[in-house]
């Protein structure tokens, strides 16, 4: 890739020119002259390119909103101790009968 130097022409056969320059912000003028196979030159075509310094803006972040719902704190419940009663299989239960009569 060529480096453009003011006042020094760049000659090439390809229709696209890629350069290595890092231009400073400002107005830069470029001139293009085309030469055909017979050596006939075109009139210069001049273009002015304006370069501006890039302005980088931090993305706007939405505000942090507390979305928790305040739930009343209930006092702890006293544990209930249950003593399981184990009966042998087939033993008759005393008290209320369950099921069809």
N, C-alpha and C positions, 0 to 999 in steps of 0.2 A: 504494500500500500504506500502510495507516495505521501510525502509531507508537502503541503502547499507553502511556498515561500513567496511573499509579495514581490511582484516584478519578474518572477521566473516562470515561464510557461511550462505546462505539463503536456506532453504529447503521448497519445495512446490511440489504439484502434478500437477499443471497446466503447460502447455507447454509455456506459455507467462508470462514474468515478467515485471510488471510495477512498477516503483519506484518513490519516492518523491524527490530524491536528485536533487540539483542544482549544477552540477559539474562546477568547474573552467575550463577555457580553458587549454588545454594541452593533453598529451597522458595518457589514462586510460586503464589498462589491466584488463580483466575479464576472469575468468576461469569457465568452465562448466564441471561438473562431473554428469553423469547419473547413478542412482542406480536402478536396476530392482527389481522385487518382491522377488527374492531370496537373495537380499542383495549384489549382485555382482556389483562392481563399474567399470565404464568405465575409460579409461585414460583421464586426463584433456584435454579439448579443450580450448586453450587460444586465445583470440582475443584482439587486441589493437585498441582502439577507440580514434581518434584525434578530439578534440573539439576546435573550433576556435570562437573567439568573433565575434558576428554578426556586419557587417558593414552596417549601414543604410545610404543610399544616398538619399538626397532630389531629387524629380523628377525635370527634366529639363523643365522649362517653356519656351514656345516660346516667342520671343521678342514681345513687343506691337508695332504694326505698325499703324500709323495714315492713315486710309483709306478714310477719308473724301475728297470729291472733292471740290476744291475751285470754288465757283460760284461768278461771279461778283455781287457786290451789286448795285442794281438799286435805283435811287432816288425815293422817294414816288411820286405817281401820285396824282394830285389834284383831289378831288372828284367832280363828276358832279352831280348837283342837278337836279332831274327830277320832275316836277310838274305834277302829273297825272290829266287827264281831265276825269271827270265822266259824261257820257251822259245817259239820260233816255233810257230805252229799246225801240227799234223801231225808235229812232231818226235818221234822215238822216245826214250822214257825208258830209261835204263840201270837195271838192278837188278830188284827184285821186280815181277812182273806182277800186276795187279789185274784181277778180272773172270773170266769163263769161259775155260777153256783149250781 
